[in-house]
């Protein structure tokens, strides 16, 4: 384990593997309104299925498994975009800091009348 050389960021392959492509596609689908509607429909179908399944553990396992898979795929893609979103947020925050000194409503010429 200690003999494995550490790769520097410039040495890491930029090739995107099957799993990353699959997770990106899944997250793209999951971010759409149609998918949200599908999820709501799935819950509406799942809830009364207790009358057919009758075993509470199996009934809960079905929905827990489905939501865990969806959550995992969505979190994976969120990690990939965090840096870009964070960079944009930092730029906007830097623009906003001190803005009150330039656009104050209490120190403009109209409020002194």
N, C-alpha and C positions, 0 to 999 in steps of 0.2 A: 504494500500500500504506500509506503514512504518512497518507493523507487519510481513511482509514476511522476513524470515531469508535469509541472503546472503550466497550463496554457495561458498565454497572454491574450487579451481581447483581440489583438490583431491577428492572432494565430487560429482563432475559432472560425470554423467554416460558416459561410453565410447561406449554405444550402438549407432549405426548409424541408424537414422530414414529413413523412406521411401523417404522423400524429398532429403536428403543428398545422398542417393544411386542413386536416379534418376538424380540429378544434376551432380554427378560424372560420371555417364554413358553418359549423354548428352555431357559433356565437353570432355570426351574421344573420342566420335564420332566427335565432332566439331573440334578437333585438327588434323584430318586426311586430306590428300590431296583430297580424294574422296569427303569429305564434302565441301571443298573449291570449287571444281569443280561443285558440286551441287548448291552452292550459286551463282556462276557466271552464271550457267544455269538458275537459278531462276530469276536473274536480266534480263537476255536476253529474257526470256519469259514475265516477268512483264512489261518491258518498252513499247513494242508495244500494250499491253493490253488496253492502253488509247483509242485506236480506237474502242474497244468493249464496255468498261465501260462508256466512254464519260464524266463521272463526275470526275473532277480533285481531289476533296476532298476524294472520295471513293478510287480512284486510289492510292493516296498518303497514305491513311490509311492502305491499304493492305501491302505495303512494310514497312511502319513504325512499324506496329504491329509485323511483322515477324522479323525484325532486333532487335526490343526491346526484344523480347523473347530470341533470340539467345544471345544477349549481356548479359542479366541478368544471363543466365545459365553459360556463360563463366566467368563472374566476380565472381560468387559464388564459382566456383571451384578454381579460381586464389587466392582467399582469403585463402582457405584451404592450399595451397602450399606455400604461401608467406614466412612463417617462415623457412621452410627447405631451400628454395632458398636463403633467406637472410643470413642464417647461412653459407652456402657455399660461398656466395659472400664475407662475412666478413673474412672468412679464407683466401680466395684468395687475398683480399686486404691487409691483414696483411702480407702475404708473399711478396707482391709486394712493400710495403712501405720500403724504404731504399735499394731496389734492385740496384738502380743506383750507390750506393756506392761500391757495390761488382762487378758489371758488367759494368763498365764505359769504353767507347771506347777511351776516351781522356787520361786515366791514365794507360794504359797497356804498357807492355814492347815493343810491336811491333810498337807503334806510336812514339816512341822516336828515331827511326833510321833515 
